[in-house]
Amino acid sequence: PAGARVLAVGGEGLVVALRERGLEPVFSADDEPAAVVQGFDPTLDWERLAEAAYAVQRGVPWFASNTDLTIPKERGIAPGNGALVEVVRTAAGGTPQVAGKPLPPMHRETVLRTGARRPLVIGDRLDTDIEGACNGGVDSLLVLTGVTSPAALLAAPPQHRPAYVDADLRGLLAPQPEVTADDGGFRCGGWRAEAAGDALVVDGEGAPLDGLRALCAAAWTAAGTGSCRADAGKALARLGM
């Protein structure tokens, strides 16, 4: 209810959001919070994670903004909010209710706020961004600037398959080339790909991303409702990936 105390374990944005909702952020489990809300904060320390664990152990309802295990940084892949959620779970047990990806609430709220008629979800993770788009029944664009490798993309199960693929956000400024069926294989740009036995094969020339798009069609068609297990090593090497 309005005016209730909420243990805020996250950055300043989380604190502001709670106040905007008429709630009172607190920072100790001894302040008798009505709930725990955990969001990402790169400066989060042991003491604040411990306060969350103390409150969760006492049966206080626990909410998390998202459960992304990793985030891409300039120097490599770093722990994300999901990794910090796991710290609290390890100490206190239980499972938080999640507002963010891949669950629908955040996507639904975004569509309502923007009035979008044809939403496009853009992200770099299959298990949160793309799965969230699939859960919401909208198109998605995977960008390869984060944690998803071309090999992981080819092995994606149905709920992790994006509608579009591009190298980075500049892909928003150009139309996606069409992928067409071609006598047991698939063509995109100057490339043709197919699943041949226990391997994926690609041949042609042109933009490597077009070859990857053709490979995706071949791999996902061969896998059906599962994950493609065909060897993609030589095909990706052929594309320089």
C-alpha positions in Angstrom: 0.0 0.0 0.0 1.0 3.6 -0.4 3.4 4.7 2.3 4.7 1.2 2.9 8.4 0.7 3.5 10.3 -1.1 0.8 13.9 -2.4 1.1 15.6 -1.0 -2.0 18.6 -3.0 -3.2 19.7 -1.2 -6.4 20.7 2.1 -7.9 19.2 5.6 -7.6 16.7 4.9 -10.4 15.1 2.2 -8.3 14.8 4.5 -5.3 13.2 7.2 -7.5 10.7 4.8 -9.0 9.6 3.6 -5.5 9.1 7.2 -4.3 7.1 8.0 -7.5 4.7 5.2 -6.5 4.3 6.7 -3.0 6.5 4.1 -1.3 9.2 4.7 1.2 12.7 3.3 0.3 14.6 1.9 3.3 18.0 0.2 3.4 17.9 -2.2 6.4 15.9 -5.4 7.0 15.4 -4.0 10.6 13.3 -1.2 9.2 10.4 -3.7 8.8 10.0 -3.4 5.0 6.8 -4.7 3.4 8.8 -5.9 0.4 12.3 -6.2 -1.0 13.0 -4.8 -4.5 16.3 -5.7 -6.2 17.7 -4.0 -9.2 21.1 -3.6 -10.9 23.7 -1.3 -9.3 27.4 -1.8 -10.2 28.4 -0.3 -6.8 26.3 -2.7 -4.8 28.3 -4.1 -1.9 28.1 -7.1 0.4 26.2 -5.3 3.2 23.3 -4.4 1.0 23.0 -7.9 -0.4 23.1 -9.2 3.1 20.2 -6.9 4.1 18.2 -8.3 1.2 19.0 -11.9 2.4 18.0 -11.1 6.0 14.6 -9.7 4.8 13.9 -12.6 2.4 14.7 -15.1 5.2 12.0 -13.4 7.3 9.4 -14.1 4.6 9.3 -10.6 3.1 8.0 -10.6 -0.5 10.9 -10.3 -3.0 10.9 -8.7 -6.4 13.7 -8.3 -9.0 13.8 -5.9 -12.0 15.5 -8.5 -14.2 17.6 -11.7 -14.0 20.2 -11.1 -16.7 23.1 -13.2 -15.5 25.7 -11.2 -17.4 26.2 -7.8 -19.1 28.7 -6.9 -21.9 31.2 -4.3 -20.9 34.2 -2.7 -22.7 36.6 -5.1 -21.1 34.5 -8.3 -21.4 31.5 -10.0 -20.0 30.6 -8.9 -16.4 28.1 -10.2 -13.8 24.6 -8.8 -14.3 21.6 -8.3 -11.9 20.8 -12.0 -12.2 24.1 -12.9 -10.7 23.4 -10.6 -7.7 19.9 -12.1 -7.4 21.6 -15.6 -7.2 23.7 -14.3 -4.3 20.6 -13.5 -2.3 18.9 -16.7 -3.3 21.9 -18.8 -2.2 21.9 -17.1 1.2 18.1 -16.9 1.8 16.4 -19.4 -0.5 13.2 -18.5 -2.4 12.6 -17.1 -5.8 11.8 -13.5 -6.6 9.0 -12.3 -8.8 10.6 -10.8 -11.9 9.2 -7.7 -13.6 11.7 -7.6 -16.5 12.7 -9.8 -19.4 11.7 -12.4 -20.4 8.4 -12.0 -18.5 5.6 -9.8 -20.0 5.1 -6.9 -17.5 7.8 -4.6 -18.7 7.1 -5.2 -22.4 3.4 -4.6 -21.8 4.0 -1.4 -19.9 6.3 -0.1 -22.7 3.7 -0.8 -25.4 1.0 1.0 -23.3 3.2 4.0 -22.7 4.3 4.4 -26.3 1.1 3.3 -28.0 3.1 1.1 -30.3 1.2 -0.8 -32.9 4.1 -2.9 -34.3 6.6 -3.1 -31.4 10.2 -4.3 -32.1 12.2 -5.7 -29.2 15.9 -5.2 -29.6 18.5 -7.0 -27.5 21.7 -9.0 -27.3 20.5 -12.0 -25.2 18.5 -14.9 -26.4 17.2 -16.0 -23.0 15.8 -12.7 -21.9 15.5 -10.2 -24.8 14.4 -12.5 -27.5 12.4 -14.9 -25.3 10.6 -11.8 -23.9 9.6 -10.8 -27.4 8.4 -14.3 -28.1 6.4 -14.3 -24.9 4.8 -11.0 -25.9 4.1 -12.2 -29.5 6.1 -9.4 -31.1 9.1 -9.2 -33.5 12.6 -9.0 -32.3 16.0 -7.9 -33.5 19.1 -9.6 -32.1 22.3 -7.5 -32.2 25.6 -9.3 -32.0 27.3 -6.8 -29.8 26.6 -8.6 -26.5 26.8 -12.1 -25.1 25.2 -14.1 -28.0 27.6 -15.8 -30.4 26.7 -16.9 -33.9 27.0 -20.5 -32.8 24.6 -20.0 -30.0 22.1 -18.3 -32.4 22.2 -21.3 -34.7 21.4 -23.6 -31.8 18.5 -21.5 -30.5 15.2 -23.3 -29.7 12.0 -21.7 -31.0 11.5 -19.3 -28.0 15.0 -17.9 -28.6 14.8 -17.3 -32.3 14.7 -13.6 -33.4 12.8 -12.3 -36.3 15.9 -10.2 -37.5 19.6 -10.3 -36.9 22.2 -7.6 -37.4 25.7 -6.7 -36.2 24.6 -3.7 -34.1 22.0 -1.0 -33.8 22.9 0.5 -37.1 20.8 -2.4 -38.5 17.8 -0.3 -37.6 18.7 2.1 -40.5 18.7 -0.5 -43.2 16.1 -3.1 -44.4 16.7 -6.7 -43.6 17.4 -8.8 -46.7 14.9 -11.5 -47.5 15.7 -15.2 -46.8 14.2 -17.5 -49.4 13.9 -21.3 -49.7 16.0 -22.8 -52.4 15.7 -26.6 -53.2 16.3 -27.9 -49.7 18.4 -24.9 -48.6 18.0 -21.2 -48.1 19.4 -18.1 -49.8 20.1 -14.7 -48.4 22.1 -12.2 -50.5 24.9 -14.0 -52.2 24.9 -17.0 -49.9 23.2 -20.4 -49.9 23.0 -22.5 -46.7 21.6 -26.0 -45.9 21.8 -28.7 -43.3 23.7 -31.6 -44.9 23.8 -34.7 -42.6 25.3 -33.7 -39.3 26.8 -30.4 -40.5 25.6 -27.0 -41.7 27.0 -25.9 -45.0 27.2 -22.5 -46.5 28.6 -21.4 -49.9 28.7 -18.1 -51.8 30.0 -14.6 -51.3 28.9 -11.3 -50.0 28.1 -9.8 -46.6 28.8 -12.4 -43.9 25.7 -11.5 -42.0 23.6 -12.6 -45.0 25.3 -16.0 -44.8 24.5 -16.2 -41.1 20.8 -15.3 -41.8 20.7 -18.1 -44.4 22.3 -20.5 -41.9 19.8 -19.6 -39.3 16.9 -20.6 -41.6 18.6 -23.9 -42.4 19.5 -24.7 -38.8 16.1 -23.8 -37.4 14.2 -25.6 -40.1 16.3 -28.7 -39.5 15.8 -28.5 -35.7 12.0 -28.0 -35.8 10.9 -27.5 -32.2 14.3 -28.4 -30.8 17.8 -27.1 -30.9 20.0 -27.6 -33.9 22.9 -30.0 -33.1 24.5 -30.0 -36.5 28.2 -28.9 -36.6 28.4 -25.3 -37.7 32.1 -24.8 -37.2 33.2 -24.9 -40.8 30.2 -22.9 -42.0 30.9 -20.1 -39.5 34.6 -20.2 -40.4 33.6 -19.8 -44.0 31.8 -16.6 -43.0 34.8 -15.4 -40.9 32.8 -15.9 -37.7 
